[in-house]
Amino acid sequence: MKNHPVRILKLFTIFFLLFASCKQSATDKKQDTNDNKWLEEITISGLQQGYKNKEYSITDVVSAYLRKINEIDLNGPALNSIIKVNPDALKIAEELDKEMAAGKIRGPMHGIPVILKDNIDTEDHMPTTAGATALANWHAKTDSYIAAKLREAGAVIIAKANLSEWANFRSTVSSSGWSGIGGQTKNPYVLDRNPCGSSSGSAVAVSANLCMVAVGTETDGSIVCPSNNNGIVGIKPTVGLLSRYGIIPISFTQDTPGPMSRTVEDAVICLGAMTGVDPQDAKTFASEGKFLGDYTKYLKADGLEGKRIGIIKNSGGFSDKVDTLLIHAIKTMAAHGATLIEVEAPSGKKYEDAEFQVLLYEFKDGLNKYLARLDESSPVKSIKDLIEFNKKDTVELKYFGQNILIQAEKKGDLKSPEYLKALHNMLKATRDDGIDKMMNANRLDALIAPTGSPAWKTDLLNGDHYVGGNSSLAAISGYPSITVPMGFIGELPVGISFFGRAWSEPVLIEIAYNYEQATKHRKAPKYLLSD
């Protein structure tokens, strides 16, 4: 049978439309990859599924995050959360793509874009500055322990995050999220509100979907407060679970890095990738036999069932609206099988003054040791040098002083009776007479308290207008804490903290995950302006 010309034309038209449709689908897919929208609120497991299905490559993902950093961090709302983008990020991504194509997948962090707070050493083309102009040209000769662990796990370190300079331990009056190098970081929910600090850039980058996860550091509140203000999850681990080697220090007793993410699951995956005993950090010796390389088995949908949780009744009162959200959170936990019991924590007067003295002594000791090993690229080799450098700099003292640096410089060594007494008093108040006492007396699995207030307006003249928060008990004791979004007050998020005994990360993960899944308060920011 001969083909009719019209039939041939119809067949050709159908073929052309099918071909065009397939070509358009491929083009649309490429456009989807380029417009960055597909990355919004994606999780590690979602990203890994996309890799598995060959929907995109690691290079595609890293490229998309770098574009978004350019679009909304450097331009647009100009969040100012990033100090330095890794110029080698795409090269690293390409190498990891080759490994994946060859069937070598290092684990759940393979191909996951991560941002590190810029007080964490990386052996690459990114300096480690602590936000200070004095360290603008300092490039570490080796990776910090956690940077090395993340690279080993296949993560792509795509940038360094802005922070409160010197991790907010330079002046008693300061604006969280401001540094001499990075300027002021903005809160992505309402741009003239404060992101809190000192891990401000890490929190903002996560909240604004500029990376999958970030790593911050905490001495007292510097992971949980920015997580609270920016509507994300933050894990402040037991001191010693993660090494501090290669991190610019404040306190040997209290410092710890920790993961920050949009979900509990992602934070837990990142946490497991960074654990391990490090001979270069004596605190990690105590984690032997306690740390895990994978905490995901504690992501239980019924994690609240049967748990006894203490409500610290003297932890609120700084905001009626925050207290109302806490009441709703308590009802949710009770509905999921938890027993809630009111307990009373020791007064802050018993440990706050002692903590400040300990921090001054340990800051002088730790920072002097860190600065002493810097090479000729650094104009400072001690706190004394730093104080003098800042006096001559045109930026560093523009808004805030350096009275904490001056106080620390005047302290003696760690054999001082004043230091030893303060250390004993603060640990006894927060451990023996604090968390341990409350939990043992009431047979508790965890304690809860509101993490903090909604973000205040940034004020570069008068500094932070901090209303209230509950980081200190877990921070000073060195015990773990997890903060999760608890809801919103207007357009601003606030969090709830779950904390407990040393090395109790597994039970806290169970509780925090169940609560998160039952409530799902996390919402992406809108980059609003105040009325």
C-alpha positions in Angstrom: 0.0 0.0 0.0 1.4 3.4 -1.0 1.7 6.0 1.6 -0.6 9.0 1.1 1.2 12.4 1.1 -1.1 13.7 3.8 -0.5 10.6 5.9 3.2 11.0 5.5 2.9 14.7 6.5 0.9 13.8 9.6 3.4 11.1 10.6 6.2 13.6 10.1 4.4 16.2 12.2 3.8 13.6 15.0 7.4 12.6 14.9 8.5 16.2 15.0 6.3 17.1 17.9 7.4 14.0 19.8 11.1 14.9 19.1 10.4 18.6 20.1 8.6 17.4 23.3 11.5 15.2 24.3 14.0 18.0 23.5 11.9 20.5 25.4 11.7 18.2 28.4 15.4 17.9 28.5 15.7 21.7 28.2 13.1 22.2 30.9 15.1 19.9 33.2 18.2 21.9 32.5 16.3 25.1 33.2 15.0 23.6 36.5 18.6 22.9 37.4 19.6 26.4 36.6 16.9 28.3 38.3 17.8 26.9 41.8 14.1 26.5 42.8 14.5 22.7 42.9 17.0 23.0 45.7 14.6 24.8 48.1 14.2 22.9 51.4 15.8 19.7 49.8 17.2 17.2 52.3 20.3 15.0 52.3 18.2 11.9 51.5 16.3 13.8 48.7 19.6 15.0 47.2 21.1 11.5 47.4 18.0 10.0 45.7 18.4 12.5 42.9 22.1 11.5 42.5 21.0 7.9 42.4 18.4 8.6 39.7 20.9 10.7 37.7 18.6 13.7 37.8 21.6 15.9 38.4 25.3 15.6 39.2 27.2 16.8 42.2 28.6 19.5 40.0 25.1 20.6 39.1 24.2 20.9 42.7 27.3 22.8 43.8 26.9 25.1 40.8 23.3 25.8 41.8 24.3 26.7 45.4 27.1 28.9 44.2 24.6 30.8 41.9 22.2 31.2 44.8 25.0 32.6 47.0 25.7 35.1 44.3 22.0 36.0 43.8 20.8 36.5 47.4 23.9 36.6 49.6 26.1 38.9 47.6 23.2 40.6 45.7 19.4 40.8 46.1 18.6 40.9 49.8 22.4 40.8 50.4 22.3 38.5 53.4 26.0 38.8 53.9 26.3 35.3 55.5 29.4 34.3 53.4 32.9 35.5 53.9 34.6 33.5 51.2 33.5 31.0 48.6 35.8 28.1 48.0 37.4 28.6 44.5 38.0 24.8 44.3 34.4 23.8 45.0 33.5 22.9 41.5 36.8 21.0 41.0 36.1 19.0 44.2 32.5 18.3 42.9 33.8 17.0 39.6 36.2 14.6 41.3 33.3 13.3 43.5 31.2 12.9 40.4 33.9 10.7 38.9 34.0 8.6 42.1 30.2 8.2 42.1 30.2 7.2 38.4 32.8 4.6 39.2 30.5 3.2 41.9 32.5 4.6 44.8 30.1 6.3 47.2 31.7 7.3 50.5 28.4 7.5 52.5 25.4 9.8 53.0 27.6 12.9 53.0 29.0 12.1 49.5 28.4 15.2 47.3 26.7 17.2 50.1 27.5 20.9 50.0 28.6 22.2 53.5 29.6 25.6 54.8 31.9 26.1 57.7 32.0 28.9 60.2 35.1 31.0 59.5 36.9 30.1 62.7 37.4 26.6 61.5 40.7 25.8 59.7 40.7 24.5 56.2 43.8 23.7 54.2 42.7 25.3 50.9 42.4 28.7 49.3 40.1 30.0 51.9 41.6 31.9 54.9 40.5 31.3 58.5 39.8 34.8 59.9 37.4 34.6 62.8 36.0 37.7 61.0 39.0 39.7 62.1 41.0 41.9 59.8 44.1 40.9 61.6 43.7 37.3 60.2 42.6 38.4 56.7 45.6 36.6 55.1 45.9 33.6 57.4 45.7 30.3 55.5 45.9 27.2 57.7 48.5 24.7 56.8 46.3 21.8 57.7 42.6 21.0 57.9 40.9 21.1 61.3 39.9 17.6 62.4 36.2 18.1 61.5 37.1 19.6 58.1 39.2 16.5 57.3 36.4 14.2 58.5 33.9 16.0 56.3 36.2 15.8 53.3 36.8 12.1 54.0 33.0 11.5 54.1 32.7 13.1 50.6 31.3 16.5 51.6 32.0 19.5 49.5 33.1 22.5 51.6 31.7 25.3 49.4 32.3 28.4 51.6 33.3 29.9 54.9 30.5 31.7 56.8 30.5 35.1 58.5 30.3 35.2 62.3 30.3 37.5 65.2 34.0 38.4 65.3 36.2 36.3 67.6 33.0 34.2 68.2 31.4 37.2 70.0 34.1 37.3 72.7 35.7 40.7 72.0 33.3 43.3 73.5 30.5 43.2 76.1 28.6 45.5 73.7 28.3 44.2 70.2 25.9 43.3 67.3 25.7 39.6 66.8 26.7 38.7 63.2 29.0 41.6 62.7 32.7 41.2 61.9 35.4 43.5 60.7 35.9 41.4 57.5 32.3 40.3 56.8 30.3 43.3 58.1 26.7 42.6 59.4 24.9 39.4 58.6 21.1 39.8 58.1 18.2 37.7 59.3 16.6 36.2 56.2 13.1 36.3 57.7 13.1 40.0 58.3 16.2 41.7 57.0 16.7 44.3 59.7 16.4 41.7 62.4 19.4 40.1 64.0 20.6 36.6 63.2 22.1 36.1 66.6 25.7 34.8 67.0 28.3 33.8 66.9 27.5 31.2 64.2 25.2 33.7 62.5 26.5 33.2 58.9 26.2 29.4 59.3 22.6 29.6 60.4 21.6 32.2 57.8 23.2 30.1 55.0 21.3 27.0 56.0 18.0 28.9 56.5 18.3 30.6 53.1 19.1 27.4 51.3 22.6 28.4 50.4 23.9 24.9 51.4 22.7 21.6 52.7 24.2 21.8 56.1 26.6 24.1 57.9 28.9 23.7 60.9 28.9 26.3 63.7 30.7 26.5 67.0 29.4 27.2 70.5 30.8 28.3 73.8 27.5 29.5 75.2 24.6 29.9 72.8 26.5 30.3 69.5 24.9 27.4 67.8 21.4 27.3 69.5 20.7 31.1 69.5 21.3 31.6 65.7 19.4 28.4 65.0 16.5 29.9 67.1 16.6 33.2 65.3 16.8 31.7 61.8 14.3 28.9 62.1 16.6 25.9 61.8 17.9 22.8 63.8 21.1 23.1 65.7 23.0 20.4 67.6 25.4 21.5 70.4 27.0 18.1 71.2 28.6 17.0 74.5 31.9 18.7 74.7 34.4 16.1 73.5 32.1 14.3 71.0 33.6 16.4 68.2 37.2 17.6 68.1 38.1 21.2 68.5 41.6 20.9 66.9 42.0 23.6 64.3 39.2 25.8 65.6 40.1 29.2 66.9 39.3 28.8 70.6 37.5 30.6 73.4 37.2 27.9 76.1 38.8 24.5 76.5 36.0 23.6 78.9 33.0 24.7 76.8 33.9 25.0 73.1 32.4 22.5 70.6 31.5 22.5 66.9 28.1 21.2 65.8 25.9 20.7 62.8 23.2 23.2 61.7 20.5 22.2 59.2 16.9 22.5 58.2 15.9 19.1 59.6 16.9 16.9 62.5 17.7 14.1 60.1 20.2 16.2 58.2 21.9 17.4 61.4 22.1 13.9 62.7 23.7 12.6 59.4 26.3 15.4 59.6 27.0 14.8 63.3 27.9 11.2 62.7 30.4 12.1 59.9 32.4 14.3 62.3 32.8 12.1 65.4 36.0 10.4 66.5 38.8 10.3 69.1 41.4 12.9 68.1 44.9 12.7 69.8 45.2 16.4 69.3 42.2 17.2 71.5 42.3 15.6 74.9 38.5 16.2 75.5 37.7 13.6 72.8 39.4 10.8 74.8 36.2 10.7 77.0 34.1 9.9 73.9 35.9 6.5 73.4 33.2 3.9 73.4 30.4 6.5 73.5 30.5 8.2 70.0 28.8 6.7 67.0 29.5 7.2 63.3 25.8 6.9 62.5 23.0 8.3 64.7 20.2 7.8 62.2 18.8 4.7 64.0 17.6 7.1 66.7 15.4 9.0 64.2 12.2 7.3 65.6 8.7 8.4 64.7 7.6 7.4 68.3 10.6 8.8 70.0 8.5 10.7 72.6 6.6 7.6 73.7 7.4 6.8 77.3 9.8 9.6 77.8 9.9 11.6 81.0 10.7 15.2 80.2 11.4 18.0 82.6 10.0 21.5 82.0 12.3 24.1 83.5 9.7 26.3 85.0 12.0 29.2 85.6 13.3 29.2 82.0 10.5 31.3 80.5 9.0 34.6 81.5 10.9 36.8 79.1 8.1 36.7 76.5 4.4 35.8 76.9 4.2 34.8 73.3 7.2 32.5 73.6 5.6 31.0 76.7 2.4 30.4 74.8 4.3 28.5 72.1 5.9 26.4 74.8 2.5 25.4 76.2 1.5 24.2 72.7 4.8 22.2 72.4 4.2 20.6 75.8 0.7 19.5 74.7 2.1 18.0 71.5 4.7 16.0 73.4 2.1 14.8 75.9 -0.2 13.7 73.0 2.7 11.6 71.7 3.2 9.7 74.9 5.6 11.8 76.9 5.2 12.6 80.6 6.0 16.2 81.4 7.2 17.3 84.8 7.9 20.8 86.1 11.4 21.2 87.6 13.4 24.2 88.9 16.9 24.9 87.7 19.6 26.6 89.8 19.7 30.4 89.6 22.1 31.8 87.0 23.7 33.8 89.8 25.4 30.5 90.9 27.3 30.1 87.7 27.3 33.1 85.4 30.0 35.2 87.0 32.2 32.1 87.5 31.7 31.2 83.8 32.9 34.6 82.6 36.0 34.3 84.7 36.7 30.9 83.3 36.2 32.1 79.7 38.6 35.0 80.2 41.4 32.7 81.5 40.8 30.0 78.9 40.5 32.5 76.1 43.9 34.0 76.9 45.5 30.6 77.1 43.9 29.1 74.0 44.0 32.1 71.7 47.6 32.9 72.6 48.6 29.3 71.7 46.6 29.5 68.4 48.1 32.9 67.4 51.6 31.9 68.3 51.7 29.2 65.6 50.7 31.6 62.8 53.2 32.4 60.1 54.5 35.7 58.8 51.1 36.4 57.0 49.7 37.3 60.4 50.5 40.7 62.0 49.5 39.3 65.4 51.0 36.5 67.5 49.3 37.1 70.8 46.2 38.8 72.3 48.5 41.7 73.3 49.4 42.1 69.6 45.8 41.9 68.6 44.7 44.7 71.0 47.4 47.0 69.5 46.5 46.0 66.0 42.8 46.9 66.5 43.7 50.3 68.0 45.3 51.2 64.7 42.8 49.6 62.3 40.1 51.8 60.7 37.3 49.2 60.9 37.7 47.1 64.0 36.8 49.7 66.6 34.3 51.6 64.5 31.2 50.3 66.3 32.4 48.3 69.3 35.3 48.2 71.8 37.6 45.3 72.8 37.1 45.3 76.6 36.9 41.5 76.7 40.3 41.2 75.0 41.8 43.7 77.5 40.3 41.8 80.5 41.6 38.5 79.2 45.1 39.8 78.6 45.3 40.8 82.3 44.5 37.3 83.5 47.2 34.8 84.8 47.6 31.2 83.7 45.4 28.2 84.3 47.1 27.4 87.6 45.6 30.6 89.1 43.5 29.9 92.3 40.8 32.3 90.9 40.5 30.3 87.8 40.4 26.9 89.5 37.8 28.1 92.0 35.6 29.5 89.3 35.9 26.4 87.2 34.9 24.2 90.1 31.9 26.4 91.1 30.4 26.6 87.6 30.7 22.9 86.9 29.2 22.0 90.3 26.3 24.4 89.8 25.4 23.2 86.3 26.3 19.5 86.6 26.0 18.1 90.2 23.5 20.8 91.4 22.0 21.4 88.0 21.2 19.1 85.1 22.3 15.8 86.9 20.4 16.7 90.0 17.1 17.6 88.2 17.2 14.6 86.0 18.2 12.1 88.7 15.6 13.3 91.2 12.8 13.1 88.7 14.0 10.1 86.6 14.1 12.3 83.5 15.2 11.5 79.9 15.6 15.1 78.9 14.9 18.7 79.9 13.2 21.4 77.8 13.1 25.1 77.7 12.4 27.8 75.0 15.7 28.4 73.1 15.2 32.2 73.0 13.1 35.1 71.9 12.2 36.3 68.4 15.0 38.2 66.7 15.6 41.7 67.8 16.4 44.6 65.4 20.0 44.9 64.6 21.6 48.0 66.2 25.2 48.8 65.3 25.3 51.7 67.7 23.9 50.2 70.9 24.5 46.5 70.2 22.2 43.5 70.8 18.9 43.9 72.6 18.9 40.3 73.9 15.7 39.4 75.8 16.2 35.9 77.1 17.4 32.4 76.3 18.3 29.1 77.8 21.7 28.0 76.5 23.9 28.3 79.6 23.0 25.2 81.6 24.0 22.8 78.7 26.8 25.0 77.5 28.6 25.5 80.9 28.1 21.8 81.9 29.4 20.7 78.5 26.3 18.6 78.0 24.3 18.2 74.7 21.5 20.3 73.5 19.3 20.2 70.4 17.2 23.1 69.3 14.2 22.7 66.9 11.7 25.2 65.5 8.8 25.6 67.9 6.7 28.1 65.9 6.5 31.7 64.8 5.7 35.0 66.4 4.6 37.1 63.5 7.1 36.4 60.8 9.9 35.5 63.2 10.8 31.9 64.2 11.6 30.7 67.7 12.9 27.3 68.9 12.7 24.8 71.7 15.7 23.2 73.3 16.0 19.6 74.4 19.0 18.9 76.6 20.2 16.4 79.1 23.1 14.4 80.6 26.5 14.0 79.0 26.6 11.7 75.9 22.8 11.6 75.8 22.6 12.5 72.1 20.7 9.3 71.1 17.8 10.0 73.4 17.7 13.7 72.6 17.6 12.8 68.9 14.7 10.5 69.5 12.7 13.2 71.3 13.6 16.1 69.0 12.9 14.1 65.8 9.5 13.0 67.0 8.6 16.5 68.0 9.8 17.9 64.7 7.8 15.4 62.7 4.7 16.0 64.7 4.8 19.7 64.3 6.9 20.6 61.2 7.1 24.3 62.1 10.0 25.0 59.7 9.1 27.5 57.0 11.5 29.0 54.4 12.3 32.7 54.9 10.8 35.5 52.7 13.4 38.2 53.0 10.9 40.8 54.4 11.5 44.3 55.4 10.2 45.7 58.7 7.0 47.7 58.6 
